[in-house]
Amino acid sequence: MMRFINHLICFVGLIALQVFVLDNVHFMGVFLPLIYIYALLRLPADISPNITILLGFLLGLTMDVLSNTPGMHAFATTLIAVMRYPVLCLFVSKEELSNKNVSEKSLGMGTFWKYTFLLVFVHHTTLFILESFSFVNWLLLLAKIPVCSLLTMLFIFALERINSREDAKS
């Protein structure tokens, strides 16, 4: 039960940070870190894929409602929720995943960052293609996807450092 409450607090906190702070700060007027997906990336590996997909959809739907975007976040987060377990299994064996939290500490630095980068890149590519809904500004799209992915990765890196300090204190 305590694990559920911790993840719920993480979901709510990241959504609030995204909506009230980061959505109002665009780097160079265009680039935006989307850290709310960190809550989905950090879910324990032993959670049912159906629940993960439902949580991904609800996370995206909440962002859509608060950001006034018609289903774009819901689609992108549901997509990475579907891809999450297969991507984890790509880097870690199924036996190693049982009862394991998904973090840099538990998976190892290289594995966690490959997993994170792949899902962040898929999320951002999907979201920004849906957002533009055309390839008229394809140069901006080609710049926006990797830059926003890197910004998001920097914020996730900072959050991982904060989480590792809290884990060390416990």
DOSE-659494 format. One record per residue: residue in three letters; x, y, z of N, C-alpha, C in turn. Coordinates in nm, 4 decimals. Layout:
% residues N
PT    aa        n_x        n_y        n_z       ca_x       ca_y       ca_z        c_x        c_y        c_z
PT   ALA          X          Y          Z          X          Y          Z          X          Y          Z
...
***
This chain:
% residues 170
PT    aa        n_x        n_y        n_z       ca_x       ca_y       ca_z        c_x        c_y        c_z
PT   MET     0.0822    -0.1201     0.0000     0.0000     0.0000     0.0000     0.0859     0.1256     0.0000
PT   MET     0.1950     0.1205     0.0770     0.2836     0.2372     0.0848     0.3492     0.2651    -0.0501
PT   ARG     0.3808     0.1571    -0.1236     0.4410     0.1735    -0.2561     0.3437     0.2446    -0.3496
PT   PHE     0.2158     0.2097    -0.3421     0.1126     0.2741    -0.4237     0.1032     0.4227    -0.3907
PT   ILE     0.1044     0.4569    -0.2633     0.0950     0.5968    -0.2205     0.2165     0.6753    -0.2682
PT   ASN     0.3353     0.6154    -0.2598     0.4557     0.6824    -0.3083     0.4483     0.7115    -0.4579
PT   HIS     0.3988     0.6143    -0.5357     0.3867     0.6360    -0.6800     0.2773     0.7366    -0.7131
PT   LEU     0.1705     0.7377    -0.6360     0.0638     0.8362    -0.6564     0.1161     0.9774    -0.6301
PT   ILE     0.1929     0.9937    -0.5238     0.2536     1.1239    -0.4936     0.3486     1.1654    -0.6053
PT   CYS     0.4247     1.0697    -0.6570     0.5156     1.0973    -0.7687     0.4379     1.1432    -0.8920
PT   PHE     0.3287     1.0731    -0.9262     0.2459     1.1107    -1.0407     0.1929     1.2532    -1.0245
PT   VAL     0.1325     1.2802    -0.9106     0.0712     1.4116    -0.8868     0.1779     1.5210    -0.8854
PT   GLY     0.2888     1.4955    -0.8204     0.3958     1.5954    -0.8125     0.4561     1.6278    -0.9478
PT   LEU     0.4814     1.5251    -1.0289     0.5386     1.5495    -1.1611     0.4404     1.6193    -1.2546
PT   ILE     0.3132     1.5844    -1.2446     0.2128     1.6531    -1.3264     0.2043     1.8000    -1.2857
PT   ALA     0.2029     1.8271    -1.1557     0.1962     1.9658    -1.1080     0.3198     2.0438    -1.1526
PT   LEU     0.4367     1.9839    -1.1391     0.5598     2.0502    -1.1828     0.5571     2.0793    -1.3324
PT   GLN     0.5083     1.9825    -1.4094     0.5010     2.0007    -1.5541     0.4036     2.1124    -1.5916
PT   VAL     0.2834     2.1071    -1.5362     0.1773     2.2005    -1.5771     0.2031     2.3417    -1.5265
PT   PHE     0.2412     2.3539    -1.4000     0.2505     2.4869    -1.3396     0.3861     2.5539    -1.3573
PT   VAL     0.4901     2.4765    -1.3841     0.6224     2.5372    -1.3980     0.6774     2.5191    -1.5394
PT   LEU     0.7010     2.3950    -1.5784     0.7735     2.3703    -1.7036     0.6949     2.4049    -1.8298
PT   ASP     0.5629     2.3922    -1.8274     0.4852     2.4303    -1.9455     0.4892     2.5810    -1.9704
PT   ASN     0.5281     2.6571    -1.8705     0.5364     2.8025    -1.8846     0.6774     2.8507    -1.9143
PT   VAL     0.7729     2.7596    -1.9181     0.9127     2.7948    -1.9458     0.9570     2.7184    -2.0696
PT   HIS     0.9651     2.7874    -2.1809     1.0121     2.7259    -2.3051     1.1528     2.7770    -2.3316
PT   PHE     1.2465     2.6846    -2.3469     1.3835     2.7227    -2.3761     1.3917     2.7681    -2.5213
PT   MET     1.4456     2.8865    -2.5425     1.4574     2.9476    -2.6748     1.3213     2.9596    -2.7435
PT   GLY     1.2141     2.9659    -2.6661     1.0813     2.9856    -2.7190     1.0170     2.8628    -2.7807
PT   VAL     1.0908     2.7519    -2.7907     1.0397     2.6348    -2.8606     1.0544     2.5062    -2.7789
PT   PHE     1.1650     2.4894    -2.7118     1.2001     2.3619    -2.6510     1.1453     2.3495    -2.5098
PT   LEU     1.0916     2.2327    -2.4800     1.0197     2.2097    -2.3553     1.0536     2.0712    -2.3006
PT   PRO     1.1028     2.0617    -2.1759     1.1210     1.9289    -2.1164     0.9865     1.8735    -2.0697
PT   LEU     0.9645     1.7480    -2.0949     0.8392     1.6829    -2.0567     0.8702     1.5747    -1.9539
PT   ILE     0.8818     1.6162    -1.8279     0.9278     1.5235    -1.7249     0.8170     1.4404    -1.6636
PT   TYR     0.6926     1.4673    -1.6944     0.5832     1.3911    -1.6341     0.5925     1.2425    -1.6683
PT   ILE     0.6578     1.2071    -1.7792     0.6691     1.0663    -1.8178     0.7634     0.9893    -1.7254
PT   TYR     0.8414     1.0600    -1.6460     0.9303     0.9948    -1.5497     0.8505     0.9075    -1.4526
PT   ALA     0.7304     0.9500    -1.4180     0.6455     0.8716    -1.3278     0.6120     0.7357    -1.3902
PT   LEU     0.5902     0.7335    -1.5192     0.5597     0.6084    -1.5894     0.6855     0.5228    -1.6050
PT   LEU     0.7966     0.5861    -1.6310     0.9220     0.5133    -1.6489     0.9680     0.4454    -1.5205
PT   ARG     0.9369     0.5052    -1.4050     0.9845     0.4535    -1.2765     0.8909     0.3518    -1.2110
PT   LEU     0.7800     0.3198    -1.2743     0.6910     0.2187    -1.2164     0.7665     0.0876    -1.1979
PT   PRO     0.7361     0.0118    -1.0928     0.8029    -0.1167    -1.0722     0.7790    -0.2117    -1.1896
PT   ALA     0.8748    -0.2973    -1.2142     0.8673    -0.3890    -1.3282     0.7622    -0.4965    -1.3100
PT   ASP     0.7220    -0.5249    -1.1858     0.6272    -0.6331    -1.1624     0.4803    -0.5908    -1.1704
PT   ILE     0.4544    -0.4666    -1.2064     0.3162    -0.4212    -1.2245     0.2615    -0.4807    -1.3543
PT   SER     0.1373    -0.5215    -1.3510     0.0716    -0.5801    -1.4678     0.0793    -0.4844    -1.5878
PT   PRO     0.1074    -0.5387    -1.7065     0.1091    -0.4524    -1.8261    -0.0233    -0.3798    -1.8493
PT   ASN    -0.1351    -0.4445    -1.8149    -0.2655    -0.3788    -1.8320    -0.2786    -0.2567    -1.7414
PT   ILE    -0.2310    -0.2689    -1.6188    -0.2363    -0.1555    -1.5264    -0.1400    -0.0464    -1.5725
PT   THR    -0.0249    -0.0859    -1.6242     0.0708     0.0121    -1.6760     0.0111     0.0905    -1.7919
PT   ILE    -0.0569     0.0211    -1.8808    -0.1206     0.0883    -1.9950    -0.2314     0.1818    -1.9468
PT   LEU    -0.3106     0.1372    -1.8513    -0.4156     0.2219    -1.7956    -0.3554     0.3448    -1.7283
PT   LEU    -0.2501     0.3260    -1.6497    -0.1845     0.4399    -1.5848    -0.1226     0.5349    -1.6875
PT   GLY    -0.0644     0.4791    -1.7932    -0.0096     0.5627    -1.8995    -0.1169     0.6465    -1.9663
PT   PHE    -0.2309     0.5841    -1.9951    -0.3418     0.6577    -2.0552    -0.3930     0.7664    -1.9617
PT   LEU    -0.4110     0.7326    -1.8335    -0.4613     0.8312    -1.7371    -0.3625     0.9463    -1.7175
PT   LEU    -0.2339     0.9152    -1.7175    -0.1317     1.0193    -1.7069    -0.1397     1.1139    -1.8269
PT   GLY    -0.1460     1.0566    -1.9464    -0.1566     1.1384    -2.0672    -0.2866     1.2160    -2.0741
PT   LEU    -0.3970     1.1516    -2.0345    -0.5266     1.2194    -2.0353    -0.5280     1.3374    -1.9379
PT   THR    -0.4669     1.3186    -1.8217    -0.4570     1.4283    -1.7247    -0.3779     1.5438    -1.7839
PT   MET    -0.2682     1.5127    -1.8501    -0.1891     1.6182    -1.9146    -0.2687     1.6855    -2.0264
PT   ASP    -0.3444     1.6076    -2.1017    -0.4272     1.6656    -2.2086    -0.5307     1.7622    -2.1526
PT   VAL    -0.5957     1.7231    -2.0447    -0.6974     1.8088    -1.9840    -0.6343     1.9366    -1.9304
PT   LEU    -0.5214     1.9242    -1.8628    -0.4573     2.0412    -1.8026    -0.3830     2.1279    -1.9038
PT   SER    -0.3432     2.0697    -2.0165    -0.2687     2.1449    -2.1184    -0.3536     2.1837    -2.2376
PT   ASN    -0.4808     2.1416    -2.2379    -0.5719     2.1718    -2.3474    -0.5204     2.1173    -2.4810
PT   THR    -0.4747     1.9938    -2.4788    -0.4313     1.9261    -2.6011    -0.5245     1.8075    -2.6231
PT   PRO    -0.5791     1.7929    -2.7425    -0.6818     1.6910    -2.7659    -0.6276     1.5497    -2.7877
PT   GLY    -0.5890     1.4819    -2.6810    -0.5503     1.3418    -2.6897    -0.4069     1.3126    -2.7281
PT   MET    -0.3272     1.4142    -2.7520    -0.1896     1.3916    -2.7970    -0.1038     1.3276    -2.6888
PT   HIS    -0.1111     1.3801    -2.5672    -0.0330     1.3232    -2.4567    -0.0842     1.1834    -2.4229
PT   ALA    -0.2144     1.1636    -2.4275    -0.2719     1.0321    -2.3969    -0.2210     0.9266    -2.4944
PT   PHE    -0.2164     0.9608    -2.6206    -0.1676     0.8652    -2.7203    -0.0194     0.8346    -2.6979
PT   ALA     0.0612     0.9385    -2.6787     0.2059     0.9194    -2.6638     0.2400     0.8413    -2.5371
PT   THR     0.1746     0.8722    -2.4259     0.2051     0.8004    -2.3021     0.1497     0.6579    -2.3049
PT   THR     0.0374     0.6368    -2.3696    -0.0146     0.5007    -2.3830     0.0788     0.4173    -2.4700
PT   LEU     0.1327     0.4776    -2.5737     0.2283     0.4075    -2.6601     0.3521     0.3640    -2.5814
PT   ILE     0.4091     0.4540    -2.5018     0.5286     0.4122    -2.4278     0.4929     0.3175    -2.3138
PT   ALA     0.3693     0.3235    -2.2642     0.3269     0.2263    -2.1628     0.3177     0.0867    -2.2241
PT   VAL     0.2723     0.0790    -2.3475     0.2670    -0.0495    -2.4183     0.4090    -0.1001    -2.4454
PT   MET     0.4982    -0.0111    -2.4801     0.6352    -0.0488    -2.5150     0.7245    -0.0730    -2.3929
PT   ARG     0.6837    -0.0288    -2.2767     0.7693    -0.0285    -2.1580     0.8250    -0.1666    -2.1222
PT   TYR     0.7399    -0.2636    -2.1049     0.7866    -0.3964    -2.0636     0.8728    -0.4632    -2.1713
PT   PRO     0.8327    -0.4611    -2.2989     0.9211    -0.5188    -2.4013     1.0574    -0.4494    -2.4094
PT   VAL     1.0593    -0.3189    -2.3895     1.1875    -0.2471    -2.3915     1.2715    -0.2865    -2.2708
PT   LEU     1.2092    -0.3002    -2.1544     1.2821    -0.3486    -2.0368     1.3402    -0.4869    -2.0622
PT   CYS     1.2605    -0.5744    -2.1228     1.3074    -0.7107    -2.1523     1.4158    -0.7122    -2.2590
PT   LEU     1.4230    -0.6078    -2.3378     1.5288    -0.5955    -2.4380     1.6647    -0.5796    -2.3713
PT   PHE     1.6668    -0.5105    -2.2577     1.7925    -0.4813    -2.1893     1.8183    -0.5679    -2.0664
PT   VAL     1.7130    -0.6257    -2.0071     1.7257    -0.7037    -1.8836     1.6454    -0.8321    -1.8996
PT   SER     1.6969    -0.9442    -1.8490     1.6233    -1.0705    -1.8589     1.4989    -1.0654    -1.7694
PT   LYS     1.4000    -1.1463    -1.8042     1.2739    -1.1483    -1.7290     1.2948    -1.1902    -1.5841
PT   GLU     1.3887    -1.2801    -1.5604     1.4152    -1.3255    -1.4240     1.4694    -1.2114    -1.3378
PT   GLU     1.5521    -1.1271    -1.3962     1.6092    -1.0151    -1.3219     1.5063    -0.9061    -1.2916
PT   LEU     1.3983    -0.9032    -1.3687     1.2981    -0.7978    -1.3521     1.1982    -0.8233    -1.2403
PT   SER     1.1848    -0.9462    -1.1954     1.0826    -0.9750    -1.0955     1.1121    -0.9014    -0.9657
PT   ASN     1.0084    -0.8360    -0.9136     1.0160    -0.7575    -0.7890     1.1267    -0.6531    -0.7908
PT   LYS     1.1439    -0.5892    -0.9019     1.2507    -0.4911    -0.9128     1.1926    -0.3540    -0.9447
PT   ASN     1.2378    -0.2551    -0.8713     1.2037    -0.1181    -0.9059     1.2858    -0.0785    -1.0268
PT   VAL     1.2304     0.0062    -1.1087     1.3024     0.0522    -1.2265     1.3720     0.1821    -1.1887
PT   SER     1.5019     0.1729    -1.1695     1.5828     0.2897    -1.1356     1.7255     0.2647    -1.1813
PT   GLU     1.8033     0.3681    -1.1788     1.9440     0.3567    -1.2167     2.0171     0.2621    -1.1216
PT   LYS     1.9816     0.2705    -0.9951     2.0467     0.1874    -0.8934     2.0159     0.0391    -0.9135
PT   SER     1.8905     0.0052    -0.9411     1.8518    -0.1356    -0.9517     1.8875    -0.1983    -1.0866
PT   LEU     1.8802    -0.1220    -1.1951     1.9080    -0.1770    -1.3276     2.0531    -0.1589    -1.3708
PT   GLY     2.1215    -0.0654    -1.3085     2.2553    -0.0303    -1.3544     2.2483     0.0926    -1.4427
PT   MET     2.3542     0.1687    -1.4417     2.3532     0.2969    -1.5119     2.3276     0.2819    -1.6621
PT   GLY     2.4013     0.1965    -1.7289     2.3875     0.1829    -1.8741     2.2503     0.1336    -1.9157
PT   THR     2.2019     0.0316    -1.8489     2.0717    -0.0259    -1.8822     1.9601     0.0744    -1.8590
PT   PHE     1.9617     0.1411    -1.7449     1.8559     0.2380    -1.7149     1.8540     0.3518    -1.8158
PT   TRP     1.9694     0.4036    -1.8532     1.9719     0.5179    -1.9441     1.9379     0.4791    -2.0867
PT   LYS     1.9715     0.3580    -2.1292     1.9293     0.3118    -2.2622     1.7774     0.2971    -2.2661
PT   TYR     1.7221     0.2342    -2.1628     1.5769     0.2171    -2.1510     1.5063     0.3534    -2.1493
PT   THR     1.5570     0.4440    -2.0671     1.4960     0.5768    -2.0544     1.5051     0.6543    -2.1844
PT   PHE     1.6225     0.6563    -2.2453     1.6390     0.7337    -2.3683     1.5477     0.6823    -2.4789
PT   LEU     1.5400     0.5512    -2.4932     1.4565     0.4949    -2.5996     1.3099     0.5345    -2.5821
PT   LEU     1.2580     0.5222    -2.4602     1.1166     0.5563    -2.4384     1.0914     0.7069    -2.4445
PT   VAL     1.1847     0.7871    -2.3956     1.1689     0.9329    -2.4053     1.1696     0.9752    -2.5520
PT   PHE     1.2600     0.9181    -2.6302     1.2683     0.9527    -2.7720     1.1411     0.9119    -2.8471
PT   VAL     1.0891     0.7932    -2.8194     0.9643     0.7483    -2.8834     0.8489     0.8398    -2.8421
PT   HIS     0.8410     0.8727    -2.7140     0.7343     0.9608    -2.6647     0.7397     1.0965    -2.7336
PT   HIS     0.8569     1.1576    -2.7352     0.8699     1.2915    -2.7928     0.8457     1.2906    -2.9435
PT   THR     0.8953     1.1890    -3.0122     0.8723     1.1797    -3.1565     0.7231     1.1706    -3.1857
PT   THR     0.6556     1.0827    -3.1139     0.5116     1.0654    -3.1327     0.4356     1.1938    -3.1009
PT   LEU     0.4656     1.2525    -2.9864     0.3943     1.3722    -2.9425     0.4140     1.4889    -3.0390
PT   PHE     0.5375     1.5131    -3.0809     0.5627     1.6302    -3.1655     0.5139     1.6101    -3.3082
PT   ILE     0.5117     1.4873    -3.3579     0.4529     1.4630    -3.4899     0.3018     1.4844    -3.4833
PT   LEU     0.2392     1.4359    -3.3750     0.0950     1.4605    -3.3584     0.0664     1.6093    -3.3414
PT   GLU     0.1528     1.6784    -3.2695     0.1339     1.8208    -3.2448     0.1425     1.9017    -3.3737
PT   SER     0.2399     1.8717    -3.4563     0.2544     1.9483    -3.5803     0.1553     1.9002    -3.6861
PT   PHE     0.1222     1.7721    -3.6851     0.0277     1.7086    -3.7761     0.0572     1.7363    -3.9229
PT   SER     0.1829     1.7729    -3.9485     0.2284     1.7892    -4.0864     0.3805     1.7927    -4.0839
PT   PHE     0.4380     1.7871    -4.2003     0.5829     1.7966    -4.2097     0.6238     1.9265    -4.2790
PT   VAL     0.5392     2.0297    -4.2675     0.5697     2.1592    -4.3288     0.6939     2.2186    -4.2633
PT   ASN     0.6991     2.2206    -4.1318     0.8166     2.2690    -4.0591     0.9027     2.1515    -4.0151
PT   TRP     0.9429     2.0679    -4.1080     1.0157     1.9477    -4.0727     1.1522     1.9772    -4.0135
PT   LEU     1.2139     2.0895    -4.0488     1.3426     2.1243    -3.9872     1.3255     2.1568    -3.8388
PT   LEU     1.2191     2.2288    -3.8067     1.1909     2.2570    -3.6662     1.1596     2.1275    -3.5916
PT   LEU     1.0845     2.0396    -3.6552     1.0518     1.9105    -3.5951     1.1780     1.8273    -3.5721
PT   LEU     1.2678     1.8276    -3.6701     1.3939     1.7534    -3.6562     1.4825     1.8104    -3.5463
PT   ALA     1.4704     1.9377    -3.5175     1.5468     1.9986    -3.4080     1.4766     1.9789    -3.2751
PT   LYS     1.3455     1.9901    -3.2768     1.2678     1.9862    -3.1524     1.2720     1.8494    -3.0842
PT   ILE     1.2639     1.7427    -3.1616     1.2607     1.6079    -3.1029     1.3883     1.5776    -3.0249
PT   PRO     1.5074     1.5898    -3.0829     1.6274     1.5561    -3.0040     1.6582     1.6560    -2.8925
PT   VAL     1.6333     1.7837    -2.9150     1.6636     1.8835    -2.8113     1.5699     1.8657    -2.6919
PT   CYS     1.4417     1.8491    -2.7177     1.3474     1.8271    -2.6071     1.3756     1.6943    -2.5374
PT   SER     1.4157     1.5932    -2.6127     1.4524     1.4653    -2.5513     1.5722     1.4824    -2.4593
PT   LEU     1.6721     1.5572    -2.5035     1.7900     1.5804    -2.4190     1.7556     1.6634    -2.2953
PT   LEU     1.6719     1.7645    -2.3114     1.6282     1.8427    -2.1951     1.5535     1.7551    -2.0951
PT   THR     1.4655     1.6710    -2.1453     1.3926     1.5798    -2.0586     1.4886     1.4843    -1.9884
PT   MET     1.5867     1.4339    -2.0618     1.6853     1.3427    -2.0022     1.7661     1.4132    -1.8925
PT   LEU     1.7977     1.5406    -1.9124     1.8702     1.6154    -1.8082     1.7863     1.6279    -1.6814
PT   PHE     1.6589     1.6571    -1.6964     1.5709     1.6667    -1.5803     1.5533     1.5308    -1.5130
PT   ILE     1.5415     1.4242    -1.5924     1.5307     1.2897    -1.5356     1.6595     1.2540    -1.4619
PT   PHE     1.7736     1.2932    -1.5180     1.9023     1.2703    -1.4513     1.9032     1.3378    -1.3146
PT   ALA     1.8571     1.4620    -1.3092     1.8520     1.5343    -1.1813     1.7567     1.4651    -1.0829
PT   LEU     1.6413     1.4218    -1.1308     1.5458     1.3527    -1.0449     1.6011     1.2188    -0.9955
PT   GLU     1.6761     1.1498    -1.0797     1.7395     1.0238    -1.0375     1.8416     1.0496    -0.9270
PT   ARG     1.9149     1.1598    -0.9378     2.0123     1.1939    -0.8339     1.9409     1.2223    -0.7013
PT   ILE     1.8299     1.2934    -0.7086     1.7517     1.3225    -0.5876     1.6984     1.1929    -0.5279
PT   ASN     1.6441     1.1044    -0.6113     1.5909     0.9770    -0.5631     1.6996     0.8878    -0.5043
PT   SER     1.8188     0.8885    -0.5634     1.9263     0.8039    -0.5102     1.9735     0.8552    -0.3746
PT   ARG     1.9719     0.9859    -0.3533     2.0071     1.0408    -0.2215     1.9035     1.0025    -0.1184
PT   GLU     1.7754     1.0078    -0.1557     1.6689     0.9694    -0.0622     1.6761     0.8210    -0.0282
PT   ASP     1.7097     0.7371    -0.1286     1.7228     0.5937    -0.1037     1.8404     0.5654    -0.0110
PT   ALA     1.9475     0.6422    -0.0249     2.0655     0.6217     0.0595     2.0356     0.6595     0.2051
PT   LYS     1.9496     0.7591     0.2259     1.9136     0.8017     0.3625     1.8253     0.6975     0.4308
PT   SER     1.7428     0.6273     0.3526     1.6485     0.5294     0.4100     1.7182     0.4048     0.4571
***
